[in-house]
Amino acid sequence: MDDPYLNELRDDFQGYSNQLKKLKSKLLKTNSPELQGKIIKQIDSIANKMENNQKQSVKVTKSRIKERKSKSKR
């Protein structure tokens, strides 16, 4: 299904994934407990954004499928 909004959500998710990879690398390289704590908070924040993104994606997909079914019944 090619939908501009779903494509945007997919792109956002990919961006979050790339950010997580960078933060993971930073986390593994640092020895500072303070910096590790900050990085972990950032990772948690991004993980929450990813979860919300996925929930929204599921809602939109279900809505689009429902729209298609109602159009095909007409």
VOZAMAR-524752 format. One record per atom (N, C-alpha, C, O): residue number from 1; residue in one letter; chain; atom name; x, y, z. Coordinates in nm, 4 decimals, m for minus. Layout:
% residues N
{NUM, a, A, CA, {X, Y, Z}}
...
***
This chain:
% residues 74
{1, m, A, N, {0.0851, m0.1166, 0.0000}}
{1, m, A, CA, {0.0000, 0.0000, 0.0000}}
{1, m, A, C, {0.0907, 0.1243, 0.0000}}
{1, m, A, O, {0.1743, 0.1429, 0.0884}}
{2, d, A, N, {0.0710, 0.2074, m0.1015}}
{2, d, A, CA, {0.1512, 0.3297, m0.1114}}
{2, d, A, C, {0.0686, 0.4469, m0.0613}}
{2, d, A, O, {m0.0218, 0.4953, m0.1296}}
{3, d, A, N, {0.1012, 0.4914, 0.0587}}
{3, d, A, CA, {0.0282, 0.6006, 0.1225}}
{3, d, A, C, {0.1301, 0.7011, 0.1744}}
{3, d, A, O, {0.2233, 0.6635, 0.2454}}
{4, p, A, N, {0.1137, 0.8274, 0.1400}}
{4, p, A, CA, {0.2129, 0.9281, 0.1823}}
{4, p, A, C, {0.2331, 0.9340, 0.3341}}
{4, p, A, O, {0.3462, 0.9457, 0.3812}}
{5, y, A, N, {0.1243, 0.9260, 0.4099}}
{5, y, A, CA, {0.1359, 0.9338, 0.5551}}
{5, y, A, C, {0.2074, 0.8111, 0.6108}}
{5, y, A, O, {0.2921, 0.8229, 0.6993}}
{6, l, A, N, {0.1731, 0.6937, 0.5589}}
{6, l, A, CA, {0.2410, 0.5717, 0.6035}}
{6, l, A, C, {0.3887, 0.5744, 0.5646}}
{6, l, A, O, {0.4743, 0.5287, 0.6403}}
{7, n, A, N, {0.4173, 0.6276, 0.4474}}
{7, n, A, CA, {0.5577, 0.6410, 0.4056}}
{7, n, A, C, {0.6332, 0.7338, 0.5004}}
{7, n, A, O, {0.7487, 0.7082, 0.5345}}
{8, e, A, N, {0.5678, 0.8407, 0.5423}}
{8, e, A, CA, {0.6299, 0.9344, 0.6369}}
{8, e, A, C, {0.6564, 0.8658, 0.7708}}
{8, e, A, O, {0.7628, 0.8831, 0.8301}}
{9, l, A, N, {0.5589, 0.7880, 0.8179}}
{9, l, A, CA, {0.5773, 0.7148, 0.9428}}
{9, l, A, C, {0.6925, 0.6153, 0.9308}}
{9, l, A, O, {0.7720, 0.5997, 1.0234}}
{10, r, A, N, {0.7007, 0.5488, 0.8171}}
{10, r, A, CA, {0.8080, 0.4518, 0.7938}}
{10, r, A, C, {0.9440, 0.5220, 0.7933}}
{10, r, A, O, {1.0409, 0.4719, 0.8504}}
{11, d, A, N, {0.9499, 0.6376, 0.7288}}
{11, d, A, CA, {1.0751, 0.7138, 0.7259}}
{11, d, A, C, {1.1151, 0.7605, 0.8654}}
{11, d, A, O, {1.2326, 0.7555, 0.9020}}
{12, d, A, N, {1.0162, 0.8063, 0.9433}}
{12, d, A, CA, {1.0433, 0.8483, 1.0816}}
{12, d, A, C, {1.0990, 0.7317, 1.1621}}
{12, d, A, O, {1.1948, 0.7475, 1.2377}}
{13, f, A, N, {1.0383, 0.6143, 1.1451}}
{13, f, A, CA, {1.0822, 0.4959, 1.2186}}
{13, f, A, C, {1.2266, 0.4613, 1.1822}}
{13, f, A, O, {1.3069, 0.4261, 1.2686}}
{14, q, A, N, {1.2580, 0.4716, 1.0545}}
{14, q, A, CA, {1.3945, 0.4436, 1.0099}}
{14, q, A, C, {1.4924, 0.5435, 1.0712}}
{14, q, A, O, {1.6036, 0.5068, 1.1091}}
{15, g, A, N, {1.4508, 0.6699, 1.0807}}
{15, g, A, CA, {1.5345, 0.7719, 1.1433}}
{15, g, A, C, {1.5592, 0.7417, 1.2900}}
{15, g, A, O, {1.6708, 0.7566, 1.3397}}
{16, y, A, N, {1.4534, 0.6988, 1.3594}}
{16, y, A, CA, {1.4689, 0.6619, 1.5004}}
{16, y, A, C, {1.5654, 0.5446, 1.5142}}
{16, y, A, O, {1.6489, 0.5415, 1.6046}}
{17, s, A, N, {1.5529, 0.4496, 1.4245}}
{17, s, A, CA, {1.6396, 0.3318, 1.4281}}
{17, s, A, C, {1.7868, 0.3721, 1.4093}}
{17, s, A, O, {1.8755, 0.3204, 1.4772}}
{18, n, A, N, {1.8103, 0.4634, 1.3179}}
{18, n, A, CA, {1.9477, 0.5110, 1.2959}}
{18, n, A, C, {2.0013, 0.5844, 1.4184}}
{18, n, A, O, {2.1179, 0.5688, 1.4545}}
{19, q, A, N, {1.9161, 0.6642, 1.4822}}
{19, q, A, CA, {1.9568, 0.7341, 1.6042}}
{19, q, A, C, {1.9938, 0.6349, 1.7136}}
{19, q, A, O, {2.0920, 0.6542, 1.7853}}
{20, l, A, N, {1.9142, 0.5282, 1.7259}}
{20, l, A, CA, {1.9433, 0.4268, 1.8278}}
{20, l, A, C, {2.0778, 0.3599, 1.8032}}
{20, l, A, O, {2.1529, 0.3340, 1.8972}}
{21, k, A, N, {2.1080, 0.3324, 1.6779}}
{21, k, A, CA, {2.2374, 0.2702, 1.6459}}
{21, k, A, C, {2.3526, 0.3603, 1.6887}}
{21, k, A, O, {2.4514, 0.3133, 1.7452}}
{22, k, A, N, {2.3395, 0.4907, 1.6613}}
{22, k, A, CA, {2.4448, 0.5858, 1.6983}}
{22, k, A, C, {2.4589, 0.5955, 1.8495}}
{22, k, A, O, {2.5702, 0.5990, 1.9020}}
{23, l, A, N, {2.3444, 0.5998, 1.9200}}
{23, l, A, CA, {2.3483, 0.6093, 2.0659}}
{23, l, A, C, {2.4062, 0.4828, 2.1278}}
{23, l, A, O, {2.4798, 0.4890, 2.2263}}
{24, k, A, N, {2.3727, 0.3684, 2.0698}}
{24, k, A, CA, {2.4277, 0.2419, 2.1201}}
{24, k, A, C, {2.5796, 0.2432, 2.1084}}
{24, k, A, O, {2.6504, 0.2024, 2.2005}}
{25, s, A, N, {2.6282, 0.2901, 1.9955}}
{25, s, A, CA, {2.7729, 0.2984, 1.9748}}
{25, s, A, C, {2.8370, 0.3928, 2.0766}}
{25, s, A, O, {2.9417, 0.3619, 2.1334}}
{26, k, A, N, {2.7739, 0.5073, 2.0989}}
{26, k, A, CA, {2.8248, 0.6036, 2.1980}}
{26, k, A, C, {2.8266, 0.5420, 2.3373}}
{26, k, A, O, {2.9220, 0.5585, 2.4133}}
{27, l, A, N, {2.7185, 0.4703, 2.3689}}
{27, l, A, CA, {2.7056, 0.4088, 2.5011}}
{27, l, A, C, {2.8176, 0.3078, 2.5251}}
{27, l, A, O, {2.8737, 0.3009, 2.6344}}
{28, l, A, N, {2.8492, 0.2302, 2.4227}}
{28, l, A, CA, {2.9530, 0.1283, 2.4369}}
{28, l, A, C, {3.0930, 0.1890, 2.4482}}
{28, l, A, O, {3.1831, 0.1281, 2.5058}}
{29, k, A, N, {3.1106, 0.3092, 2.3930}}
{29, k, A, CA, {3.2426, 0.3721, 2.3931}}
{29, k, A, C, {3.2717, 0.4511, 2.5202}}
{29, k, A, O, {3.3881, 0.4730, 2.5541}}
{30, t, A, N, {3.1683, 0.4938, 2.5903}}
{30, t, A, CA, {3.1901, 0.5806, 2.7064}}
{30, t, A, C, {3.2069, 0.5007, 2.8352}}
{30, t, A, O, {3.1500, 0.3929, 2.8521}}
{31, n, A, N, {3.2864, 0.5568, 2.9246}}
{31, n, A, CA, {3.3057, 0.4961, 3.0561}}
{31, n, A, C, {3.2450, 0.5815, 3.1665}}
{31, n, A, O, {3.2450, 0.5420, 3.2831}}
{32, s, A, N, {3.1937, 0.6973, 3.1304}}
{32, s, A, CA, {3.1383, 0.7903, 3.2275}}
{32, s, A, C, {2.9957, 0.7493, 3.2668}}
{32, s, A, O, {2.9068, 0.7448, 3.1818}}
{33, p, A, N, {2.9742, 0.7196, 3.3952}}
{33, p, A, CA, {2.8389, 0.6817, 3.4392}}
{33, p, A, C, {2.7350, 0.7917, 3.4129}}
{33, p, A, O, {2.6199, 0.7622, 3.3809}}
{34, e, A, N, {2.7762, 0.9181, 3.4264}}
{34, e, A, CA, {2.6816, 1.0280, 3.4031}}
{34, e, A, C, {2.6389, 1.0316, 3.2568}}
{34, e, A, O, {2.5207, 1.0455, 3.2254}}
{35, l, A, N, {2.7365, 1.0188, 3.1688}}
{35, l, A, CA, {2.7069, 1.0206, 3.0258}}
{35, l, A, C, {2.6261, 0.8977, 2.9866}}
{35, l, A, O, {2.5359, 0.9061, 2.9031}}
{36, q, A, N, {2.6579, 0.7849, 3.0460}}
{36, q, A, CA, {2.5815, 0.6629, 3.0179}}
{36, q, A, C, {2.4349, 0.6807, 3.0570}}
{36, q, A, O, {2.3449, 0.6377, 2.9847}}
{37, g, A, N, {2.4119, 0.7438, 3.1707}}
{37, g, A, CA, {2.2755, 0.7690, 3.2158}}
{37, g, A, C, {2.1994, 0.8576, 3.1190}}
{37, g, A, O, {2.0825, 0.8322, 3.0899}}
{38, k, A, N, {2.2654, 0.9621, 3.0684}}
{38, k, A, CA, {2.2014, 1.0518, 2.9717}}
{38, k, A, C, {2.1689, 0.9779, 2.8420}}
{38, k, A, O, {2.0613, 0.9948, 2.7846}}
{39, i, A, N, {2.2629, 0.8965, 2.7973}}
{39, i, A, CA, {2.2422, 0.8213, 2.6734}}
{39, i, A, C, {2.1273, 0.7231, 2.6899}}
{39, i, A, O, {2.0458, 0.7069, 2.5991}}
{40, i, A, N, {2.1203, 0.6581, 2.8038}}
{40, i, A, CA, {2.0119, 0.5621, 2.8292}}
{40, i, A, C, {1.8769, 0.6334, 2.8297}}
{40, i, A, O, {1.7785, 0.5794, 2.7790}}
{41, k, A, N, {1.8710, 0.7532, 2.8859}}
{41, k, A, CA, {1.7460, 0.8304, 2.8837}}
{41, k, A, C, {1.7068, 0.8657, 2.7405}}
{41, k, A, O, {1.5889, 0.8608, 2.7054}}
{42, q, A, N, {1.8049, 0.9013, 2.6577}}
{42, q, A, CA, {1.7774, 0.9328, 2.5178}}
{42, q, A, C, {1.7266, 0.8085, 2.4441}}
{42, q, A, O, {1.6329, 0.8164, 2.3646}}
{43, i, A, N, {1.7890, 0.6948, 2.4715}}
{43, i, A, CA, {1.7466, 0.5696, 2.4089}}
{43, i, A, C, {1.6032, 0.5373, 2.4483}}
{43, i, A, O, {1.5230, 0.4965, 2.3643}}
{44, d, A, N, {1.5710, 0.5554, 2.5751}}
{44, d, A, CA, {1.4356, 0.5289, 2.6230}}
{44, d, A, C, {1.3348, 0.6209, 2.5547}}
{44, d, A, O, {1.2266, 0.5772, 2.5156}}
{45, s, A, N, {1.3705, 0.7469, 2.5408}}
{45, s, A, CA, {1.2829, 0.8439, 2.4759}}
{45, s, A, C, {1.2573, 0.8045, 2.3301}}
{45, s, A, O, {1.1436, 0.8090, 2.2831}}
{46, i, A, N, {1.3621, 0.7667, 2.2602}}
{46, i, A, CA, {1.3472, 0.7264, 2.1201}}
{46, i, A, C, {1.2651, 0.5979, 2.1095}}
{46, i, A, O, {1.1843, 0.5829, 2.0179}}
{47, a, A, N, {1.2856, 0.5069, 2.2020}}
{47, a, A, CA, {1.2084, 0.3819, 2.2019}}
{47, a, A, C, {1.0592, 0.4116, 2.2197}}
{47, a, A, O, {0.9753, 0.3480, 2.1558}}
{48, n, A, N, {1.0264, 0.5070, 2.3055}}
{48, n, A, CA, {0.8860, 0.5460, 2.3234}}
{48, n, A, C, {0.8298, 0.6072, 2.1953}}
{48, n, A, O, {0.7157, 0.5799, 2.1579}}
{49, k, A, N, {0.9096, 0.6895, 2.1288}}
{49, k, A, CA, {0.8657, 0.7492, 2.0024}}
{49, k, A, C, {0.8417, 0.6410, 1.8975}}
{49, k, A, O, {0.7454, 0.6474, 1.8210}}
{50, m, A, N, {0.9306, 0.5414, 1.8950}}
{50, m, A, CA, {0.9153, 0.4313, 1.7995}}
{50, m, A, C, {0.7878, 0.3526, 1.8277}}
{50, m, A, O, {0.7164, 0.3132, 1.7354}}
{51, e, A, N, {0.7603, 0.3304, 1.9542}}
{51, e, A, CA, {0.6398, 0.2569, 1.9919}}
{51, e, A, C, {0.5149, 0.3335, 1.9489}}
{51, e, A, O, {0.4218, 0.2747, 1.8938}}
{52, n, A, N, {0.5127, 0.4636, 1.9738}}
{52, n, A, CA, {0.3988, 0.5458, 1.9328}}
{52, n, A, C, {0.3852, 0.5483, 1.7810}}
{52, n, A, O, {0.2742, 0.5457, 1.7280}}
{53, n, A, N, {0.4975, 0.5533, 1.7122}}
{53, n, A, CA, {0.4985, 0.5515, 1.5669}}
{53, n, A, C, {0.4351, 0.4225, 1.5155}}
{53, n, A, O, {0.3537, 0.4251, 1.4232}}
{54, q, A, N, {0.4723, 0.3112, 1.5750}}
{54, q, A, CA, {0.4181, 0.1827, 1.5327}}
{54, q, A, C, {0.2677, 0.1732, 1.5601}}
{54, q, A, O, {0.1927, 0.1213, 1.4774}}
{55, k, A, N, {0.2240, 0.2228, 1.6747}}
{55, k, A, CA, {0.0814, 0.2225, 1.7066}}
{55, k, A, C, {0.0041, 0.3046, 1.6045}}
{55, k, A, O, {m0.1012, 0.2626, 1.5566}}
{56, q, A, N, {0.0573, 0.4222, 1.5716}}
{56, q, A, CA, {m0.0078, 0.5089, 1.4736}}
{56, q, A, C, {m0.0103, 0.4422, 1.3364}}
{56, q, A, O, {m0.1098, 0.4511, 1.2646}}
{57, s, A, N, {0.0968, 0.3770, 1.3009}}
{57, s, A, CA, {0.1054, 0.3079, 1.1730}}
{57, s, A, C, {m0.0011, 0.1982, 1.1634}}
{57, s, A, O, {m0.0653, 0.1828, 1.0595}}
{58, v, A, N, {m0.0192, 0.1232, 1.2699}}
{58, v, A, CA, {m0.1203, 0.0170, 1.2720}}
{58, v, A, C, {m0.2602, 0.0773, 1.2579}}
{58, v, A, O, {m0.3426, 0.0262, 1.1820}}
{59, k, A, N, {m0.2867, 0.1855, 1.3306}}
{59, k, A, CA, {m0.4175, 0.2510, 1.3218}}
{59, k, A, C, {m0.4462, 0.2987, 1.1804}}
{59, k, A, O, {m0.5553, 0.2773, 1.1273}}
{60, v, A, N, {m0.3482, 0.3632, 1.1203}}
{60, v, A, CA, {m0.3666, 0.4175, 0.9855}}
{60, v, A, C, {m0.3851, 0.3040, 0.8850}}
{60, v, A, O, {m0.4702, 0.3129, 0.7966}}
{61, t, A, N, {m0.3066, 0.1986, 0.8979}}
{61, t, A, CA, {m0.3190, 0.0852, 0.8069}}
{61, t, A, C, {m0.4579, 0.0240, 0.8163}}
{61, t, A, O, {m0.5200, m0.0040, 0.7138}}
{62, k, A, N, {m0.5073, 0.0029, 0.9373}}
{62, k, A, CA, {m0.6417, m0.0529, 0.9553}}
{62, k, A, C, {m0.7465, 0.0394, 0.8945}}
{62, k, A, O, {m0.8409, m0.0067, 0.8303}}
{63, s, A, N, {m0.7297, 0.1687, 0.9146}}
{63, s, A, CA, {m0.8234, 0.2666, 0.8603}}
{63, s, A, C, {m0.8231, 0.2631, 0.7072}}
{63, s, A, O, {m0.9286, 0.2670, 0.6441}}
{64, r, A, N, {m0.7039, 0.2560, 0.6489}}
{64, r, A, CA, {m0.6927, 0.2532, 0.5020}}
{64, r, A, C, {m0.7562, 0.1256, 0.4455}}
{64, r, A, O, {m0.8220, 0.1293, 0.3415}}
{65, i, A, N, {m0.7363, 0.0148, 0.5136}}
{65, i, A, CA, {m0.7955, m0.1119, 0.4690}}
{65, i, A, C, {m0.9472, m0.1022, 0.4767}}
{65, i, A, O, {m1.0171, m0.1466, 0.3856}}
{66, k, A, N, {m0.9981, m0.0447, 0.5846}}
{66, k, A, CA, {m1.1425, m0.0271, 0.6013}}
{66, k, A, C, {m1.1988, 0.0604, 0.4889}}
{66, k, A, O, {m1.3048, 0.0311, 0.4337}}
{67, e, A, N, {m1.1262, 0.1688, 0.4556}}
{67, e, A, CA, {m1.1690, 0.2577, 0.3467}}
{67, e, A, C, {m1.1751, 0.1824, 0.2146}}
{67, e, A, O, {m1.2698, 0.1990, 0.1378}}
{68, r, A, N, {m1.0757, 0.1009, 0.1883}}
{68, r, A, CA, {m1.0733, 0.0244, 0.0626}}
{68, r, A, C, {m1.1897, m0.0727, 0.0557}}
{68, r, A, O, {m1.2532, m0.0872, m0.0488}}
{69, k, A, N, {m1.2178, m0.1395, 0.1677}}
{69, k, A, CA, {m1.3280, m0.2354, 0.1693}}
{69, k, A, C, {m1.4604, m0.1652, 0.1445}}
{69, k, A, O, {m1.5449, m0.2152, 0.0702}}
{70, s, A, N, {m1.4789, m0.0477, 0.2076}}
{70, s, A, CA, {m1.6058, 0.0223, 0.1896}}
{70, s, A, C, {m1.6189, 0.0750, 0.0471}}
{70, s, A, O, {m1.7299, 0.0810, m0.0057}}
{71, k, A, N, {m1.5089, 0.1132, m0.0161}}
{71, k, A, CA, {m1.5130, 0.1594, m0.1554}}
{71, k, A, C, {m1.5451, 0.0442, m0.2502}}
{71, k, A, O, {m1.6181, 0.0619, m0.3478}}
{72, s, A, N, {m1.4907, m0.0734, m0.2215}}
{72, s, A, CA, {m1.5130, m0.1872, m0.3095}}
{72, s, A, C, {m1.6559, m0.2406, m0.2987}}
{72, s, A, O, {m1.7037, m0.3051, m0.3919}}
{73, k, A, N, {m1.7243, m0.2157, m0.1887}}
{73, k, A, CA, {m1.8620, m0.2604, m0.1708}}
{73, k, A, C, {m1.9604, m0.1737, m0.2479}}
{73, k, A, O, {m2.0732, m0.2149, m0.2749}}
{74, r, A, N, {m1.9173, m0.0550, m0.2825}}
{74, r, A, CA, {m2.0095, 0.0371, m0.3533}}
{74, r, A, C, {m2.0315, 0.0002, m0.4941}}
{74, r, A, O, {m2.1059, 0.0681, m0.5649}}
***
